């Protein structure tokens, strides 16, 4: 399955806990005024990449990396192809973090089944849109204090 990919980092220490590979997917409808990745709001930004090629790139960073982070853009706008990729990543026993402009509740109570299914494969969801005026006291790994770093199990929020 193809993904519209805005970028890829082989090794990062700032997009979640531990050394991680980071996949930036293209497309976000939210248009936050202070978006840090404005170019990636465009759904056609970057390249169409087969998810098996993304998986090979992730594998090439093993065993150094602890996990993979989905960022963007908004990964939930490409939930369907990311579900398949996430299943393969979990088989490698890597954890998955995901950044989104949606809140957990918007996804979990919404009517998009692909978005809801993607939640099931995530270990951590950093949710909510980035807000420049709320940068102070942002949780570690989040950009602003309205965002939460939620630990998930089978798509549900675990006790923090
Ligand atoms: S949700 Fe994130 S990617 Fe989307 S416009 Fe807002 S800051 Fe940018």
Boltz pocket constraint, residues with backbone or C-beta under 6 A from the ligand:
constraints:
  - pocket:
      binder: B
      contacts: [[A, 28], [A, 29], [A, 30], [A, 31], [A, 32], [A, 34], [A, 35], [A, 36], [A, 37], [A, 38], [A, 41], [A, 72], [A, 73], [A, 74], [A, 100], [A, 101], [A, 102], [A, 128], [A, 129], [A, 130]]
      max_distance: 6.0
